Amino acid sequence: MAKQISLNLDGAVKELINVNASFARHETFHPRYGWIKKGFDAAQINSKIFLQEDAPIRLGVGKNMASAIRYWCNAFKVLENDTPSEFGARLLGEDGWDSFLEDPATLWLLHWNLLKPSCNAAAWYFTFNIFRDNEFSQDDLFNALCSYRDSIAPRIAESSLKKDISCILRMYVEQATIKAGITEESLDCPFTQLGIIHTAGDSRHFTFRVGAKRNLPAEILVATCLEYASFVGREQRTISISRLVYDIGSPGMAFKLSESAVCDAIEQVARWPKSAISLSDSAGLIQFSFTSEPEALAGDILDKYYRRKVA
């Protein structure tokens, strides 16, 4: 008997400003090692590269792969309309934070960038922000995604949703064949390092790993919390921990974190000399406070994190 999907989409439609109804634009390819840097560098030389007939030759990949590189670079926001973005330049430019994507922590930052407004990967946005089953099968996720599709873009074919779900699972789930050792396929799946989705007993069932993430640096998490506060705070200088963990579009949902994991990261960065952030407890409500503009502060924290890695 098929599992009945219970999906509350209240609030999901209100979030449409944050996500575009974009499905299956990845040509069935998940992002591979080297693609993001390759696409950014090519666009930095010529922002029209993806419109040229010889783009596959210049990129050294097949035609469909060239389209996938274009999609992922824009989806991760290292490009904006095929042109290097400010984020892309800070991350991948000359003397950038992580020009060759060598720090595994950068994968968390890219994962966040994929999901944050304006998100051009609707199935990813749904899976991490709106779908609330911690344990699920591929069919469970598909049926729930169909309900979401009906609310935002009912003309999208079910085949497109299946392609997205397959891509999500290949992107984040470590496959059994990979565990035996490093293979070419494992090197093509960098986001499996996040360990955010696991198989649950067999290859047909999955689970989100909720809680602290060993390879998620406090600085990356705090920077994303500040970015989220800048999206929703309306120039306020505080936001509750519960919003950072449970709200649609929050870092807690994107990274599948517990309240204690978020608090621990904030406390760690708050111990820096002259820190501009703190935690406060008012009548049992724990608040994240910051004394300057949150988006600029997020950039400063990322600068310090990557400079320390290089030093």
C-alpha positions as CSV (number, residue, x, y, z in Angstrom):
1,M,0.0,0.0,0.0
2,A,1.4,3.4,-1.0
3,K,2.3,5.7,1.8
4,Q,-0.1,8.6,2.1
5,I,1.6,11.9,1.9
6,S,0.5,14.6,4.4
7,L,1.8,17.9,3.2
8,N,0.9,21.3,4.7
9,L,1.7,23.9,2.1
10,D,0.5,26.8,4.2
11,G,3.2,29.4,3.9
12,A,4.8,27.8,0.9
13,V,3.1,30.0,-1.6
14,K,4.1,33.0,0.5
15,E,7.7,31.9,-0.1
16,L,7.4,32.1,-3.9
17,I,9.2,35.4,-3.9
18,N,12.2,33.4,-2.7
19,V,12.1,30.6,-5.3
20,N,11.6,30.5,-9.0
21,A,9.5,27.7,-10.5
22,S,12.6,26.2,-12.2
23,F,12.8,22.4,-12.6
24,A,15.1,19.9,-14.3
25,R,17.5,22.4,-15.9
26,H,20.6,20.5,-15.0
27,E,20.5,18.1,-18.0
28,T,20.4,15.2,-15.4
29,F,24.0,16.1,-14.2
30,H,24.7,16.9,-10.6
31,P,27.5,19.4,-10.1
32,R,30.9,17.8,-10.5
33,Y,34.4,18.6,-9.2
34,G,35.9,21.4,-11.2
35,W,32.7,22.5,-13.0
36,I,32.0,25.6,-10.9
37,K,35.5,26.9,-11.2
38,K,35.6,26.0,-14.9
39,G,32.4,27.8,-15.6
40,F,33.3,30.9,-13.5
41,D,36.7,31.2,-15.1
42,A,35.3,30.9,-18.6
43,A,32.6,33.5,-18.0
44,Q,35.2,35.8,-16.5
45,I,37.1,35.8,-19.8
46,N,33.9,36.0,-21.9
47,S,30.4,36.3,-20.4
48,K,28.9,35.2,-23.7
49,I,30.8,31.9,-23.7
50,F,27.7,29.8,-23.0
51,L,25.8,31.3,-26.0
52,Q,28.6,30.3,-28.4
53,E,28.4,27.2,-30.5
54,D,31.9,26.2,-29.6
55,A,31.2,26.5,-25.9
56,P,31.6,22.7,-25.3
57,I,34.9,22.7,-27.1
58,R,36.2,25.7,-25.0
59,L,35.0,24.1,-21.8
60,G,36.3,20.7,-22.8
61,V,33.0,18.9,-22.2
62,G,29.9,17.6,-24.1
63,K,27.1,19.9,-25.2
64,N,24.7,18.8,-22.4
65,M,27.5,19.1,-19.8
66,A,28.2,22.6,-21.0
67,S,24.5,23.5,-20.4
68,A,24.7,21.9,-17.0
69,I,27.8,23.9,-16.0
70,R,26.0,27.0,-17.1
71,Y,23.0,26.1,-15.0
72,W,24.9,25.2,-11.8
73,C,27.1,28.3,-11.9
74,N,24.1,30.5,-12.1
75,A,22.1,28.4,-9.5
76,F,25.0,28.6,-7.0
77,K,25.1,32.3,-7.8
78,V,28.8,32.5,-8.7
79,L,27.4,33.8,-12.0
80,E,24.4,36.1,-12.4
81,N,22.9,36.0,-15.9
82,D,26.1,34.3,-17.0
83,T,28.2,37.1,-15.7
84,P,30.5,36.7,-12.7
85,S,28.6,37.8,-9.6
86,E,30.1,39.7,-6.6
87,F,29.9,36.5,-4.6
88,G,31.6,34.6,-7.4
89,A,34.4,37.1,-7.5
90,R,34.9,37.0,-3.7
91,L,35.0,33.2,-3.7
92,L,36.7,32.2,-7.0
93,G,38.4,35.3,-8.3
94,E,42.1,36.0,-8.1
95,D,43.0,36.0,-4.4
96,G,39.5,34.9,-3.7
97,W,38.3,33.1,-0.5
98,D,38.8,29.7,-2.0
99,S,39.8,30.1,-5.6
100,F,40.2,26.4,-6.4
101,L,37.4,25.1,-4.1
102,E,39.9,23.3,-1.9
103,D,38.2,23.9,1.5
104,P,35.4,21.3,2.1
105,A,33.6,24.0,4.1
106,T,33.0,25.9,0.9
107,L,30.6,23.2,-0.1
108,W,28.3,24.3,2.8
109,L,28.5,27.9,1.6
110,L,27.6,26.8,-2.0
111,H,24.8,24.6,-0.7
112,W,23.4,27.7,1.2
113,N,23.8,29.9,-1.9
114,L,21.9,27.4,-4.0
115,L,18.9,27.6,-1.6
116,K,18.9,31.3,-0.6
117,P,16.8,33.9,-2.5
118,S,16.3,33.9,-5.3
119,C,16.6,30.1,-5.7
120,N,16.6,28.6,-9.2
121,A,16.3,25.0,-8.0
122,A,12.8,24.6,-6.9
123,A,13.0,20.9,-6.1
124,W,16.0,21.5,-3.9
125,Y,14.3,24.4,-2.1
126,F,11.3,22.2,-1.5
127,T,13.3,19.2,-0.3
128,F,15.3,21.1,2.3
129,N,12.9,23.8,3.3
130,I,9.3,22.6,3.0
131,F,9.4,18.7,3.0
132,R,9.3,17.8,6.7
133,D,9.6,14.0,6.7
134,N,13.0,13.1,8.2
135,E,12.8,9.6,6.8
136,F,11.4,9.0,3.3
137,S,11.5,7.0,0.2
138,Q,12.1,8.3,-3.3
139,D,8.3,7.9,-4.0
140,D,7.5,9.8,-0.8
141,L,9.6,12.8,-1.9
142,F,8.2,12.6,-5.5
143,N,4.5,12.6,-4.3
144,A,5.2,15.5,-2.0
145,L,7.0,17.4,-4.7
146,C,4.0,16.9,-7.0
147,S,1.8,18.6,-4.5
148,Y,4.2,21.5,-4.3
149,R,4.5,21.6,-8.1
150,D,0.7,21.9,-8.3
151,S,0.8,25.0,-6.1
152,I,3.4,26.9,-8.1
153,A,3.8,25.5,-11.6
154,P,1.1,22.9,-12.4
155,R,2.2,22.5,-16.1
156,I,5.6,21.1,-15.2
157,A,5.7,17.4,-16.2
158,E,6.2,14.7,-13.7
159,S,9.2,13.5,-15.6
160,S,11.0,16.7,-14.7
161,L,10.3,16.2,-11.0
162,K,11.6,12.6,-11.2
163,K,14.8,14.0,-12.8
164,D,15.2,16.5,-10.1
165,I,14.7,14.0,-7.3
166,S,17.2,11.6,-8.9
167,C,19.7,14.4,-9.2
168,I,19.2,15.5,-5.5
169,L,19.8,12.0,-4.2
170,R,22.9,11.4,-6.4
171,M,24.2,14.8,-5.4
172,Y,23.9,14.3,-1.6
173,V,23.8,10.6,-0.8
174,E,27.0,8.6,-0.6
175,Q,26.5,5.5,-2.7
176,A,27.5,2.1,-1.5
177,T,30.0,1.7,-4.3
178,I,31.8,4.8,-3.1
179,K,32.4,3.5,0.4
180,A,34.7,0.8,-0.9
181,G,37.2,3.5,-1.9
182,I,37.8,6.6,-4.0
183,T,36.5,6.2,-7.5
184,E,36.0,8.6,-10.4
185,E,32.3,8.7,-9.6
186,S,32.9,9.6,-6.0
187,L,35.1,12.5,-7.1
188,D,32.3,13.7,-9.3
189,C,30.0,14.1,-6.3
190,P,31.5,16.7,-3.9
191,F,28.3,17.4,-2.0
192,T,28.1,13.9,-0.6
193,Q,30.8,15.2,1.8
194,L,28.1,17.2,3.6
195,G,26.6,14.0,4.9
196,I,23.2,15.7,5.1
197,I,21.2,12.8,3.5
198,H,21.9,9.1,4.2
199,T,20.4,5.8,3.1
200,A,18.2,4.4,5.8
201,G,18.5,0.6,5.9
202,D,18.5,0.1,2.2
203,S,19.0,1.9,-1.1
204,R,15.4,2.9,-1.4
205,H,14.9,4.7,1.9
206,F,16.6,7.9,3.1
207,T,17.0,10.1,6.1
208,F,18.1,13.6,6.8
209,R,20.9,13.7,9.5
210,V,19.6,16.4,11.8
211,G,22.0,18.1,14.3
212,A,25.5,19.4,14.5
213,K,27.7,18.9,11.4
214,R,31.3,18.0,12.1
215,N,32.6,19.6,8.9
216,L,30.4,22.8,9.1
217,P,32.6,25.6,10.5
218,A,31.0,27.9,13.0
219,E,32.0,30.9,10.8
220,I,30.2,29.6,7.8
221,L,27.0,28.9,9.8
222,V,27.1,32.3,11.6
223,A,27.6,34.1,8.2
224,T,24.5,32.3,6.8
225,C,22.5,33.2,9.9
226,L,23.4,36.8,9.4
227,E,22.5,36.6,5.7
228,Y,19.1,35.1,6.6
229,A,18.6,37.9,9.2
230,S,19.3,40.4,6.5
231,F,16.6,38.8,4.2
232,V,13.8,38.8,6.9
233,G,14.8,41.2,9.6
234,R,13.7,44.5,8.2
235,E,16.7,46.3,9.6
236,Q,16.3,44.7,13.0
237,R,19.4,43.8,15.0
238,T,18.0,40.6,16.6
239,I,16.4,37.4,15.4
240,S,15.3,34.4,17.5
241,I,17.2,31.1,17.4
242,S,13.9,29.3,16.7
243,R,13.5,31.4,13.4
244,L,17.0,30.5,12.4
245,V,16.3,26.8,12.9
246,Y,12.7,26.2,11.9
247,D,11.6,29.0,9.4
248,I,11.3,28.2,5.7
249,G,14.5,29.3,4.1
250,S,16.5,29.4,7.3
251,P,20.0,28.0,7.8
252,G,18.6,25.5,10.2
253,M,16.4,24.0,7.5
254,A,19.0,24.2,4.8
255,F,21.6,22.5,6.9
256,K,19.3,20.3,9.0
257,L,20.5,21.7,12.3
258,S,19.3,21.6,15.9
259,E,18.9,24.7,18.1
260,S,22.0,23.7,20.2
261,A,24.1,23.4,17.0
262,V,23.2,27.0,16.0
263,C,23.8,28.4,19.5
264,D,27.1,26.7,19.8
265,A,28.4,28.2,16.5
266,I,27.2,31.7,17.5
267,E,28.9,31.4,20.9
268,Q,32.1,30.3,19.3
269,V,32.3,33.3,17.0
270,A,31.0,35.6,19.7
271,R,34.2,34.9,21.7
272,W,36.3,36.6,19.0
273,P,37.9,39.9,20.2
274,K,35.7,42.8,19.5
275,S,32.9,40.5,18.2
276,A,29.8,42.2,16.9
277,I,27.5,39.3,17.7
278,S,26.1,37.7,20.9
279,L,23.4,35.5,22.3
280,S,20.8,36.7,24.8
281,D,18.1,35.0,26.8
282,S,14.9,37.1,27.5
283,A,12.1,35.3,29.3
284,G,13.2,31.9,27.8
285,L,13.5,33.3,24.3
286,I,17.0,32.9,23.0
287,Q,17.9,35.7,20.5
288,F,20.8,36.2,18.2
289,S,22.0,39.8,18.3
290,F,24.4,41.8,16.1
291,T,25.5,45.4,16.3
292,S,26.1,46.2,12.6
293,E,24.4,45.6,9.2
294,P,24.1,41.8,9.0
295,E,25.0,41.1,5.4
296,A,28.2,43.2,5.7
297,L,29.0,41.5,8.9
298,A,28.6,38.1,7.3
299,G,31.1,39.1,4.6
300,D,33.6,40.2,7.3
301,I,33.3,36.9,9.1
302,L,33.8,34.9,5.9
303,D,36.9,37.1,5.1
304,K,38.4,36.3,8.5
305,Y,37.6,32.6,8.2
306,Y,39.3,32.2,4.8
307,R,42.2,34.4,5.7
308,R,42.9,32.2,8.7
309,K,42.8,29.1,6.6
310,V,45.4,30.6,4.3
311,A,47.6,31.9,7.1
